[in-house]
């Protein structure tokens, strides 16, 4: 592998390997990076050090006057002065210049050549280079020869701490994005996922500027070319339900929706592997082979067999692998205009129907809400479900205000008459501790009925609180399961719980009400009794 020149980035001293082959990156990692090993299935095992997950509180976005009105400033996008960013960038460059050898990965974000973005990763760890080789779309030899200058550069100096004395830097970890200069700087964390989500954040900024909807969701395609988009937070079944043997996988996590169709942003998958088994997730299990990266897993030092149940390093054990390691993936990762959009939620309150149909205003409201409910820990006897809301099902990676993405979604839904569904993979017959988890067989039957069009023809009733249209029949699903109140023994308890969840929705949405249209606000759940309701319109006017 010939050396590569990084002088234009201020890096002049180290030897640089560009787009090295997996075999060479294996050799480099095993030679230079403690904790590296080869698993019995052939994957490279790597340790990410102290940080085994993202550091969202240390993420910063440089505030420039020309993009000040574009960014959703606040807890997600914390502003950073340009002068501080320059010092942080120089710190990273100076550190990288002290290394004997660096790695460069040049690749693309986005399978649609009209919108693809050229990304350059500069890093000191072979594990990071292999990770991003998997996650970016890999150029052909001819494309690499003509790659030219990148649109965005990631400086990964994660082994070197940030200077927490600089204005706006709050710890020894710093993850800083300068959209104006097209640069992303990482200090104080070796967790590879920061690079992946940094690229997604970049796409979440530049795509809406072109009226393209960037989405944190999976996508698959039926035998006749019909495309479905699946949105859902962790634990809702997004990966499981989009991995359908009867349909081709376009991608498992990040997509864009243009006027012509959808495309996968990534060239790989980054799957959680805690408690992974060949029986439950055969496609992911079989993808863990030569070329894949296993992160922070525990293995037998003699057999090199990985113990996927071992959480002693972290519960966030993961594997990165090229998307083509999945047998029924679609290459290139593009598809037609979606026919169905599916919001997945795991409602542990057992209030939301197993499936319901949403109009465009409800789609915007529930997209901005990004709801699921997780089961609380059992410590001290606490078993009450906990509501979780994440705007657009991916708040940590948004750049624009959530209403911008919601309006793009609604525009495309209306323009192409897309069907929008909410599917509850959570509890039925009562909340956690009373009812039971929704049957996966019933959920799959619902998804099948969405795809074959039969559910769209079913008669519906309107949920009195949430206003959703609920089908009364679905093939291979008992009728009494479809209407939540019918599955509860205590009807009064159901109503109380439904009102409680409606209030949680309203309280959460108050943060977005100042920029939401009257149409979106009107799609909120209705709490019976004027005294009980939270008047979002009044709050919106009060905010000015």
Secondary structure in CASP SS format (residue, H / E / C, confidence):
PFRMAT SS
TARGET T0000
AUTHOR 0000-0000-0000
METHOD secondary structure of the structure
MODEL  1
X C 1.00
X C 1.00
X E 1.00
X C 1.00
X C 1.00
X C 1.00
X H 1.00
X H 1.00
X H 1.00
X C 1.00
X C 1.00
X C 1.00
X C 1.00
X C 1.00
X E 1.00
X E 1.00
X E 1.00
X E 1.00
X C 1.00
X C 1.00
X C 1.00
X H 1.00
X H 1.00
X H 1.00
X H 1.00
X H 1.00
X H 1.00
X H 1.00
X H 1.00
X H 1.00
X H 1.00
X H 1.00
X C 1.00
X C 1.00
X C 1.00
X C 1.00
X E 1.00
X E 1.00
X C 1.00
X C 1.00
X C 1.00
X C 1.00
X C 1.00
X E 1.00
X E 1.00
X E 1.00
X C 1.00
X C 1.00
X C 1.00
X C 1.00
X C 1.00
X C 1.00
X C 1.00
X C 1.00
X C 1.00
X H 1.00
X H 1.00
X H 1.00
X E 1.00
X E 1.00
X E 1.00
X E 1.00
X C 1.00
X C 1.00
X H 1.00
X H 1.00
X H 1.00
X C 1.00
X C 1.00
X C 1.00
X C 1.00
X C 1.00
X E 1.00
X C 1.00
X C 1.00
X C 1.00
X E 1.00
X E 1.00
X E 1.00
X E 1.00
X C 1.00
X H 1.00
X H 1.00
X H 1.00
X H 1.00
X H 1.00
X H 1.00
X H 1.00
X H 1.00
X H 1.00
X H 1.00
X H 1.00
X H 1.00
X H 1.00
X H 1.00
X H 1.00
X H 1.00
X C 1.00
X C 1.00
X C 1.00
X E 1.00
X E 1.00
X E 1.00
X E 1.00
X E 1.00
X E 1.00
X E 1.00
X E 1.00
X E 1.00
X C 1.00
X C 1.00
X C 1.00
X C 1.00
X C 1.00
X C 1.00
X C 1.00
X E 1.00
X E 1.00
X E 1.00
X E 1.00
X E 1.00
X E 1.00
X E 1.00
X C 1.00
X C 1.00
X H 1.00
X H 1.00
X H 1.00
X H 1.00
X H 1.00
X H 1.00
X H 1.00
X H 1.00
X H 1.00
X H 1.00
X C 1.00
X E 1.00
X E 1.00
X C 1.00
X C 1.00
X H 1.00
X H 1.00
X H 1.00
X H 1.00
X H 1.00
X C 1.00
X C 1.00
X C 1.00
X C 1.00
X C 1.00
X C 1.00
X E 1.00
X E 1.00
X E 1.00
X E 1.00
X E 1.00
X E 1.00
X C 1.00
X C 1.00
X C 1.00
X C 1.00
X C 1.00
X C 1.00
X C 1.00
X C 1.00
X C 1.00
X C 1.00
X C 1.00
X C 1.00
X C 1.00
X C 1.00
X C 1.00
X C 1.00
X E 1.00
X E 1.00
X E 1.00
X E 1.00
X E 1.00
X C 1.00
X C 1.00
X C 1.00
X C 1.00
X E 1.00
X E 1.00
X E 1.00
X E 1.00
X E 1.00
X C 1.00
X C 1.00
X C 1.00
X C 1.00
X C 1.00
X H 1.00
X H 1.00
X H 1.00
X H 1.00
X H 1.00
X H 1.00
X H 1.00
X H 1.00
X H 1.00
X H 1.00
X H 1.00
X H 1.00
X H 1.00
X H 1.00
X C 1.00
X H 1.00
X H 1.00
X H 1.00
X C 1.00
X C 1.00
X E 1.00
X E 1.00
X E 1.00
X E 1.00
X E 1.00
X E 1.00
X E 1.00
X E 1.00
X E 1.00
X C 1.00
X C 1.00
X C 1.00
X C 1.00
X C 1.00
X E 1.00
X E 1.00
X E 1.00
X E 1.00
X E 1.00
X C 1.00
X C 1.00
X C 1.00
X C 1.00
X C 1.00
X C 1.00
X H 1.00
X H 1.00
X H 1.00
X H 1.00
X H 1.00
X C 1.00
X C 1.00
X C 1.00
X C 1.00
X C 1.00
X E 1.00
X E 1.00
X E 1.00
X E 1.00
X C 1.00
X C 1.00
X E 1.00
X E 1.00
X E 1.00
X E 1.00
X C 1.00
X C 1.00
X C 1.00
X C 1.00
X E 1.00
X E 1.00
X E 1.00
X C 1.00
X C 1.00
X C 1.00
X E 1.00
X E 1.00
X E 1.00
X E 1.00
X E 1.00
X C 1.00
X C 1.00
X C 1.00
X C 1.00
X C 1.00
X C 1.00
X C 1.00
X C 1.00
X C 1.00
X H 1.00
X H 1.00
X H 1.00
X H 1.00
X H 1.00
X H 1.00
X C 1.00
X C 1.00
X C 1.00
X C 1.00
X C 1.00
X E 1.00
X E 1.00
X E 1.00
X C 1.00
X C 1.00
X E 1.00
X E 1.00
X C 1.00
X C 1.00
X C 1.00
X C 1.00
X C 1.00
X C 1.00
X E 1.00
X E 1.00
X C 1.00
X C 1.00
X C 1.00
X C 1.00
X C 1.00
X C 1.00
X C 1.00
X C 1.00
X C 1.00
X C 1.00
X E 1.00
X E 1.00
X E 1.00
X E 1.00
X E 1.00
X H 1.00
X H 1.00
X H 1.00
X C 1.00
X C 1.00
X C 1.00
X E 1.00
X C 1.00
X C 1.00
X C 1.00
X C 1.00
X E 1.00
X E 1.00
X C 1.00
X C 1.00
X E 1.00
X E 1.00
X E 1.00
X E 1.00
X E 1.00
X E 1.00
X E 1.00
X E 1.00
X C 1.00
X E 1.00
X C 1.00
X C 1.00
X C 1.00
X C 1.00
X C 1.00
X C 1.00
X C 1.00
X E 1.00
X E 1.00
X E 1.00
X E 1.00
X C 1.00
X H 1.00
X H 1.00
X H 1.00
X H 1.00
X H 1.00
X H 1.00
X H 1.00
X H 1.00
X H 1.00
X H 1.00
X C 1.00
X E 1.00
X E 1.00
X E 1.00
X E 1.00
X C 1.00
X C 1.00
X C 1.00
X C 1.00
X H 1.00
X H 1.00
X H 1.00
X C 1.00
X C 1.00
X C 1.00
X C 1.00
X E 1.00
X E 1.00
X E 1.00
X E 1.00
X C 1.00
X H 1.00
X H 1.00
X H 1.00
X C 1.00
X H 1.00
X H 1.00
X H 1.00
X C 1.00
X C 1.00
X C 1.00
X C 1.00
X H 1.00
X H 1.00
X H 1.00
X H 1.00
X H 1.00
X H 1.00
X H 1.00
X H 1.00
X H 1.00
X H 1.00
X H 1.00
X H 1.00
X H 1.00
X H 1.00
X H 1.00
X C 1.00
X C 1.00
X E 1.00
X E 1.00
X E 1.00
X E 1.00
X E 1.00
X E 1.00
X C 1.00
X C 1.00
X E 1.00
X E 1.00
X C 1.00
X C 1.00
X C 1.00
X C 1.00
X C 1.00
X C 1.00
X C 1.00
X E 1.00
X E 1.00
X C 1.00
X C 1.00
X H 1.00
X H 1.00
X H 1.00
X H 1.00
X H 1.00
X H 1.00
X H 1.00
X H 1.00
X H 1.00
X H 1.00
X H 1.00
X H 1.00
X H 1.00
X C 1.00
X C 1.00
X H 1.00
X H 1.00
X H 1.00
X C 1.00
X C 1.00
X E 1.00
X E 1.00
X E 1.00
X C 1.00
X C 1.00
X C 1.00
X C 1.00
X C 1.00
X C 1.00
X E 1.00
X E 1.00
X E 1.00
X C 1.00
X C 1.00
X E 1.00
X C 1.00
X C 1.00
X E 1.00
X C 1.00
X H 1.00
X H 1.00
X H 1.00
X H 1.00
X C 1.00
X H 1.00
X H 1.00
X H 1.00
X H 1.00
X C 1.00
X C 1.00
X C 1.00
X H 1.00
X H 1.00
X H 1.00
X H 1.00
X H 1.00
X H 1.00
X H 1.00
X H 1.00
X H 1.00
X H 1.00
X H 1.00
X H 1.00
X H 1.00
X H 1.00
X H 1.00
X H 1.00
X H 1.00
X H 1.00
X H 1.00
X C 1.00
X C 1.00
X C 1.00
X H 1.00
X H 1.00
X H 1.00
X C 1.00
X C 1.00
X H 1.00
X H 1.00
X H 1.00
X H 1.00
X H 1.00
X C 1.00
X C 1.00
X C 1.00
X C 1.00
X C 1.00
X C 1.00
X C 1.00
X C 1.00
X C 1.00
X C 1.00
X C 1.00
X C 1.00
X C 1.00
X H 1.00
X H 1.00
X H 1.00
X H 1.00
X H 1.00
X H 1.00
X H 1.00
X C 1.00
X C 1.00
END
